[in-house]
Amino acid sequence: MNENFNYKGLSEKELIGLCSDKLATKRHRVAYWTSEAYSFGEHYRNYGYYPSFLPLFVYSDHGVGGIQEVFKHELENNAPAFFVFNEKKYKNYKKQSRKPCYITIPPLIWYRKHNKIEQSKNAKGTIAFPSHSTPEVDSCFDIRKYIEELKSLPEDMQPVCVCLHMHDINKGRHKIFLENNIPVYTAGNAFDIRYAQRFYDILRNFKYSCSNLIGSYTYYSIEMKIPFSLFGESCKYINKADANLEHGTYNYKNKDYLLEEKIFLGIHKEITPQQKKIVENNTNNPKAISRLKMAKILWLSYFKHKIRKVFK
């Protein structure tokens, strides 16, 4: 772990390089993107004693949080099994599908615990995770206003840096932050097996985290005992081509999100009991399968795929 974090951010060349498709894993075929995104596959394999060179034939939840909505692509795939991170989504999925479904510890959280990664003793300032876009969906908000809001955070929450998603860097959204002297970091290509390592190498060096949208980083932060603030210029999403979402302006503020919003809205320098409880429920479920159970599921899914391929 780097104890000499300089809070100066990365250069544009470094940001673009870390998001390059050249860093995506080439060790195995990607059967289902959700179980490989954000280096999940690397840690599912480690947790389940599964070889690094074999594909994963399971589908996976890809976001951590209290959202229980089951998306179209999570129902309409031919994977032999589905992994989810919270019990509400598990129950909702079971109502809509007969496919085997299992609650698992989120892979990044297992990675953090397994490697004993903790917040740095020298942590300072705030890392912001601006709401991110995808190739099909635009995240729209006044970035200049958001930058001014970040700069207005109290002195004890400075310096403020941002961590951008690969899609936003590929769209050039890092430029406006750099032009306004906001240091920029990224965990890089979402299919790089080092994603979790890079993510925690950034997060652990900050005293606080924040965003204008609740996301997985909210839960990763608080699980690591880093206070999170839902703060700043709110966003709207415009869906151009994602078949899983309503087209046009997408209303992400469903009842699950509104519940989370009440808990995280505002500036927080301490973690509240309510925040701790909701994060614990969604990251450390006692019903999460064991490592041996995971191994059994991964191998069984592998052989089911092979048999299905033979008799196809």
C-alpha positions as CSV (number, residue, x, y, z in Angstrom):
1,M,0.0,0.0,0.0
2,N,1.2,3.5,-0.9
3,E,1.6,5.6,2.2
4,N,3.0,8.5,0.2
5,F,-0.2,9.5,-1.6
6,N,0.4,13.0,-3.0
7,Y,-3.2,14.2,-3.7
8,K,-2.1,15.7,-7.0
9,G,-4.1,13.4,-9.2
10,L,-3.1,11.7,-12.4
11,S,-2.1,13.3,-15.7
12,E,-4.5,13.1,-18.7
13,K,-2.2,10.5,-20.3
14,E,-2.2,8.3,-17.2
15,L,-6.0,8.6,-16.9
16,I,-6.6,7.6,-20.5
17,G,-4.0,4.8,-20.3
18,L,-5.6,3.2,-17.2
19,C,-9.0,3.1,-19.0
20,S,-7.6,1.5,-22.2
21,D,-9.2,-1.8,-23.4
22,K,-5.7,-3.2,-23.5
23,L,-5.9,-3.6,-19.7
24,A,-9.0,-5.8,-19.9
25,T,-8.3,-9.4,-18.9
26,K,-7.3,-11.8,-21.6
27,R,-6.8,-14.8,-19.4
28,H,-10.2,-16.4,-20.2
29,R,-13.3,-15.9,-22.2
30,V,-15.9,-13.5,-20.6
31,A,-19.1,-15.5,-20.6
32,Y,-21.2,-12.9,-18.7
33,W,-20.0,-9.3,-18.3
34,T,-21.7,-8.7,-14.9
35,S,-19.6,-11.4,-13.2
36,E,-16.4,-10.0,-14.6
37,A,-16.9,-6.2,-14.3
38,Y,-15.0,-4.2,-11.6
39,S,-12.7,-7.3,-11.2
40,F,-15.5,-9.2,-9.6
41,G,-14.5,-12.3,-11.5
42,E,-11.0,-12.3,-10.1
43,H,-12.3,-12.3,-6.6
44,Y,-15.2,-14.7,-7.2
45,R,-12.5,-17.1,-8.4
46,N,-10.3,-16.5,-5.4
47,Y,-13.2,-16.8,-3.0
48,G,-14.5,-20.0,-4.6
49,Y,-11.1,-21.7,-5.2
50,Y,-11.8,-21.6,-9.0
51,P,-9.0,-21.5,-11.6
52,S,-8.1,-18.1,-13.0
53,F,-8.0,-19.4,-16.6
54,L,-11.6,-20.8,-16.8
55,P,-14.6,-18.7,-17.7
56,L,-17.3,-18.0,-15.0
57,F,-20.7,-19.4,-16.0
58,V,-22.7,-17.4,-13.5
59,Y,-24.5,-14.1,-13.7
60,S,-24.0,-11.5,-11.0
61,D,-25.5,-8.4,-9.5
62,H,-23.0,-5.6,-10.4
63,G,-23.9,-2.9,-8.0
64,V,-23.8,-2.8,-4.2
65,G,-26.6,-1.1,-2.3
66,G,-30.2,-1.3,-1.1
67,I,-31.7,-1.3,-4.6
68,Q,-33.9,-4.4,-5.1
69,E,-35.0,-3.9,-8.7
70,V,-34.4,-6.8,-10.9
71,F,-33.3,-5.7,-14.4
72,K,-34.3,-7.3,-17.7
73,H,-30.8,-8.6,-18.5
74,E,-30.7,-10.3,-15.1
75,L,-33.7,-12.3,-16.0
76,E,-33.0,-12.9,-19.7
77,N,-29.7,-14.7,-19.8
78,N,-28.8,-18.4,-20.0
79,A,-26.4,-18.5,-17.1
80,P,-27.0,-21.6,-14.8
81,A,-27.0,-19.4,-11.6
82,F,-27.3,-15.8,-10.4
83,F,-25.5,-14.1,-7.5
84,V,-27.0,-11.2,-5.6
85,F,-25.7,-9.0,-2.8
86,N,-28.8,-8.2,-0.7
87,E,-31.7,-10.2,0.6
88,K,-34.5,-8.0,-0.7
89,K,-33.3,-8.4,-4.3
90,Y,-32.9,-12.2,-3.7
91,K,-36.6,-12.4,-2.7
92,N,-37.7,-10.3,-5.6
93,Y,-35.6,-12.3,-8.1
94,K,-37.1,-15.6,-6.8
95,K,-40.6,-14.3,-7.5
96,Q,-39.7,-13.8,-11.1
97,S,-37.3,-16.6,-11.9
98,R,-36.9,-20.3,-11.2
99,K,-33.1,-20.1,-11.8
100,P,-30.9,-20.9,-8.8
101,C,-30.0,-17.7,-7.0
102,Y,-27.6,-17.1,-4.1
103,I,-26.6,-14.3,-1.8
104,T,-22.9,-13.6,-1.8
105,I,-20.6,-11.2,-0.1
106,P,-19.7,-8.4,-2.6
107,P,-16.4,-9.4,-4.2
108,L,-14.7,-6.1,-3.6
109,I,-15.6,-6.2,0.1
110,W,-14.3,-9.7,0.4
111,Y,-11.1,-8.5,-1.3
112,R,-10.7,-5.7,1.2
113,K,-11.3,-7.9,4.2
114,H,-9.1,-10.8,2.9
115,N,-6.2,-8.4,2.3
116,K,-6.8,-6.4,5.5
117,I,-7.0,-3.1,3.7
118,E,-7.9,-0.2,6.0
119,Q,-8.1,3.5,5.8
120,S,-4.6,5.1,5.9
121,K,-3.5,6.7,9.2
122,N,-2.5,9.7,7.1
123,A,-5.9,10.0,5.3
124,K,-7.1,13.5,4.6
125,G,-9.5,15.4,2.4
126,T,-12.5,14.1,0.4
127,I,-12.7,11.8,-2.7
128,A,-15.8,12.6,-4.8
129,F,-17.4,10.1,-7.2
130,P,-19.4,12.1,-9.7
131,S,-22.4,10.2,-11.1
132,H,-21.1,8.4,-14.1
133,S,-22.4,7.7,-17.6
134,T,-22.3,4.6,-19.8
135,P,-21.9,4.4,-23.6
136,E,-25.8,4.2,-23.8
137,V,-26.8,6.5,-21.0
138,D,-25.7,10.1,-20.3
139,S,-25.4,11.4,-16.8
140,C,-26.4,15.1,-17.1
141,F,-25.6,17.8,-14.5
142,D,-23.9,21.2,-14.3
143,I,-20.3,20.1,-13.8
144,R,-19.0,23.7,-13.3
145,K,-21.5,24.2,-10.5
146,Y,-20.6,20.8,-9.0
147,I,-16.9,21.8,-9.0
148,E,-17.8,25.0,-7.2
149,E,-19.8,23.0,-4.6
150,L,-16.8,20.7,-4.1
151,K,-14.5,23.6,-3.6
152,S,-17.0,25.1,-1.0
153,L,-16.7,22.0,1.3
154,P,-15.4,22.9,4.7
155,E,-11.7,23.3,5.2
156,D,-11.4,20.1,7.2
157,M,-12.8,18.2,4.2
158,Q,-10.2,19.6,1.8
159,P,-8.4,18.8,-0.4
160,V,-11.1,17.5,-2.7
161,C,-10.2,15.1,-5.5
162,V,-12.5,13.2,-7.9
163,C,-12.5,9.6,-9.0
164,L,-14.0,9.2,-12.5
165,H,-15.5,6.1,-14.1
166,M,-13.8,4.8,-17.3
167,H,-16.7,5.8,-19.5
168,D,-16.5,9.4,-18.4
169,I,-12.8,9.5,-19.0
170,N,-13.3,8.0,-22.4
171,K,-15.9,10.7,-23.1
172,G,-13.4,13.4,-22.0
173,R,-15.2,14.5,-18.9
174,H,-12.0,14.6,-16.9
175,K,-10.8,17.7,-18.8
176,I,-13.1,20.2,-17.1
177,F,-12.0,19.0,-13.6
178,L,-8.3,19.3,-14.6
179,E,-8.9,22.7,-16.1
180,N,-10.4,23.8,-12.8
181,N,-7.6,22.4,-10.7
182,I,-9.5,19.5,-9.3
183,P,-7.1,16.4,-9.1
184,V,-8.5,13.4,-10.9
185,Y,-8.1,9.7,-10.3
186,T,-9.6,6.6,-11.7
187,A,-9.7,2.9,-10.9
188,G,-9.3,2.3,-14.6
189,N,-10.8,-0.2,-17.0
190,A,-13.7,-2.0,-15.3
191,F,-12.5,-5.3,-16.7
192,D,-8.9,-5.0,-15.5
193,I,-8.3,-7.6,-12.8
194,R,-6.5,-4.9,-10.8
195,Y,-9.6,-2.7,-10.5
196,A,-10.3,-3.5,-6.8
197,Q,-6.7,-2.9,-5.9
198,R,-6.7,0.5,-7.7
199,F,-10.0,1.5,-6.2
200,Y,-9.0,0.8,-2.6
201,D,-5.5,2.4,-3.2
202,I,-7.4,5.6,-3.9
203,L,-10.3,5.4,-1.4
204,R,-8.1,4.4,1.7
205,N,-6.2,7.7,1.4
206,F,-9.2,9.9,2.0
207,K,-10.9,10.9,5.3
208,Y,-14.3,11.4,3.6
209,S,-16.1,10.5,0.4
210,C,-19.0,12.1,-1.4
211,S,-21.1,12.0,-4.6
212,N,-24.1,13.6,-6.2
213,L,-25.6,10.1,-6.5
214,I,-25.7,7.1,-4.2
215,G,-23.7,4.2,-5.7
216,S,-21.6,1.2,-4.8
217,Y,-18.8,3.6,-3.6
218,T,-21.3,4.8,-0.9
219,Y,-21.3,1.3,0.5
220,Y,-17.7,0.6,0.0
221,S,-16.8,3.8,1.8
222,I,-18.9,3.3,4.9
223,E,-18.1,-0.4,5.1
224,M,-14.5,0.8,5.4
225,K,-15.5,3.3,8.1
226,I,-15.2,6.3,5.8
227,P,-18.2,8.8,6.1
228,F,-20.1,9.4,2.9
229,S,-22.1,12.6,2.0
230,L,-24.7,12.7,-0.7
231,F,-23.9,16.3,-1.8
232,G,-23.9,18.6,-4.8
233,E,-25.5,19.2,-8.1
234,S,-28.1,16.5,-8.8
235,C,-28.0,14.6,-12.0
236,K,-30.5,13.2,-14.5
237,Y,-30.0,10.3,-16.7
238,I,-30.9,10.2,-20.4
239,N,-31.1,6.7,-21.9
240,K,-30.3,6.6,-25.6
241,A,-29.9,2.8,-26.2
242,D,-30.0,0.7,-23.0
243,A,-32.8,-1.9,-23.4
244,N,-33.0,-2.5,-19.7
245,L,-34.1,1.1,-18.9
246,E,-36.9,3.4,-20.1
247,H,-35.8,5.5,-23.0
248,G,-35.4,9.2,-22.7
249,T,-35.1,10.7,-19.3
250,Y,-34.7,7.8,-16.9
251,N,-36.2,8.2,-13.4
252,Y,-33.7,6.4,-11.2
253,K,-35.3,7.8,-8.0
254,N,-37.5,4.8,-7.3
255,K,-38.7,4.0,-3.7
256,D,-35.4,2.1,-2.9
257,Y,-33.3,5.1,-3.9
258,L,-35.5,7.6,-2.1
259,L,-35.1,5.5,1.1
260,E,-31.3,5.6,0.7
261,E,-31.4,9.3,-0.1
262,K,-33.0,10.1,3.2
263,I,-30.2,8.3,5.0
264,F,-27.2,9.8,3.1
265,L,-28.4,13.3,2.1
266,G,-26.3,16.1,3.4
267,I,-22.7,16.6,4.8
268,H,-21.6,13.7,7.0
269,K,-18.4,13.7,9.0
270,E,-19.5,10.7,11.1
271,I,-21.3,7.5,10.1
272,T,-24.8,7.4,11.6
273,P,-26.3,4.3,13.2
274,Q,-28.9,4.2,10.4
275,Q,-26.2,4.4,7.7
276,K,-24.2,1.7,9.4
277,K,-27.2,-0.6,9.6
278,I,-28.2,-0.3,5.9
279,V,-24.6,-0.8,4.8
280,E,-24.2,-3.8,7.0
281,N,-27.4,-5.4,5.7
282,N,-26.2,-5.1,2.1
283,T,-22.5,-6.0,2.5
284,N,-22.3,-8.6,5.3
285,N,-25.4,-10.7,5.1
286,P,-25.2,-13.8,7.4
287,K,-26.9,-15.8,4.6
288,A,-24.1,-15.2,2.2
289,I,-22.7,-18.5,0.8
290,S,-19.4,-19.9,2.1
291,R,-16.3,-20.3,0.1
292,L,-16.9,-24.0,-0.3
293,K,-20.5,-23.4,-1.4
294,M,-19.2,-20.9,-3.9
295,A,-16.7,-23.4,-5.2
296,K,-19.5,-26.0,-5.6
297,I,-21.7,-23.6,-7.5
298,L,-18.9,-22.4,-9.8
299,W,-17.9,-25.9,-10.8
300,L,-21.4,-27.1,-11.1
301,S,-22.2,-24.1,-13.4
302,Y,-19.1,-24.9,-15.4
303,F,-20.2,-28.5,-16.0
304,K,-23.8,-27.6,-16.7
305,H,-22.5,-25.3,-19.4
306,K,-20.4,-28.0,-20.9
307,I,-23.2,-30.5,-20.9
308,R,-25.6,-28.0,-22.4
309,K,-23.1,-27.3,-25.1
310,V,-22.6,-31.0,-26.0
311,F,-26.4,-31.6,-26.3
312,K,-27.2,-28.4,-28.0
